Amino acid sequence: MLIFVLILTLVFCLEIIVGNNSFFRDKEMDKKIKLVIVDDNEQYVEGLKIILNQDDIHIQFTATNLGTLFMSLDRNDPPNVLLLDIDLNGINSISHIDKIKALLPLTKIIIVTGLDSPTSVQKSLKKGVDGFVQKAADPTNFLMAIREVNKGNAYLDPRSTKQALNTLGFESPFYSKFGLSKVEEEIVVYLTDGLSYKMIGDRIGISLDSVRYYIKGIYKKMKVNSKVELFKKLRNT
């Protein structure tokens, strides 16, 4: 009888341990960024999965087309971030952004493209996407984009930012409308060239803290909070 009680006690303890482990695993999973990738280039996706194999990212599933995306979605467990190829077997995914946002109102959308098209950046921003990354970008840009949009920020990779602004032909007289100084104008140009704060400081010959100070002033004068908002301001003026 004693042996039977001991066995029952052991089984009960094991169930508690297993249950607790499952609980902690679930808690750990909740901390990860839930990601879905939609791209018709399966070889490219496999490479991307290697890059995105990070402790803070969990890839829920991948899809090669929008139909598979819509069928595979779990509305009760939506992704935090959606990486969406702009061209899916000839279908422009930008035209489906409204439907995706209706199905996944809380999901952040990052457009990924191999096309060198500044117009696509503009169209994507008008649709309210949260990020835009070119496939040829440095792998760290993908990680940065996912983490930034998940925090509620917008993200444009440096090349996309420069292309989009260059197509609009903004020159010095435009910047003067916002009361920007010559140094601030120069910093805006370097920002659109994709330079880091440190590189900007080296080019102009000022400290990193000074660069941050000037950028805060630029954002304040133009009433924006990020490069994406800066682009929208330029586009709508």
PyMOL commands that set and color helices and strands:
alter all, ss='L'
color gray80, all
select helices_A, chain A and resi 2-30+42-51+66-72+93-103+118-126+139-150+158-167+172-176+182-192+197-204+208-222+227-236
alter helices_A, ss='H'
color red, helices_A
select strands_A, chain A and resi 33-38+57-63+81-85+87-88+91-92+108-113+131-134+155-156
alter strands_A, ss='S'
color yellow, strands_A
deselect
rebuild
show_as cartoon
